[in-house]
Structures are given as structure tokens and as C-alpha cells.
């Protein structure tokens, strides 16, 4: 996962993350957005170490980057590469995704009407 997202951290910002989420609410699916939200909220935790934040930034940078391996506009498979990167990142930093991060991510999905 780490090598596949090197350089993508430069694409991440809070604004780009929320814009990508808003623009892909229906096309990305709740499962993918839940993973992205978990990573986002884990990134914001002061307890999350720098190495984990770097992995998260790479994954979220890949998610928000308009140019990736499989264009997001392709129906059914467009977000499959994003999903793979996000799953790998969640697996890598899972110890920093605590109950509060889970709660925040689930609440945001409910706010968006996806849960």
C-alpha cells in the first residue's frame, strides 16, 4: 500500500476530501465512504503517530486525486482501485481507529443519509 500511494499525500487537503465525498456520495457507495471517513477521523487524532498519518495521507490523497489507475467515472469499477487503497490503509493503521473514530464516521454517513 505504501509504495502505491507515494506522492499522493500532496493531493490531500480537508477541502479536497470533503469535496470528493460530496461529489461521490451516490457513486462511491457507503462502504467506501465509511473507510475514507474512518481514515480522515483517525488522521485528526493527536494520538495517531506520524508514520500512520503519513500512510493515511497517501491513501486519502489517492482517493481525492482526480487522476488514478481506474477513472472514478467508469460505472461499477471506477472506485475499485480507491477501495483497495483505502482497505489497505485501514488495515495498516487499524489500531488508531478507535470507538470514537468509528462513531464519528458512522454519524457522518447518517448525516448524508447513507446509513
Secondary structure, DSSP 8 states (H G I E B T S, - for coil): -TGGGTTGGGG--HHHHHHHHHHTHHHH-HHHHHHHHHHHHHHH-TTS-HHHHHHHHHHHHHHH-S--SS-TTSTTTTTHHHHHHHHHHHHHHGGG--HHHHHHHHHHHHHTT--
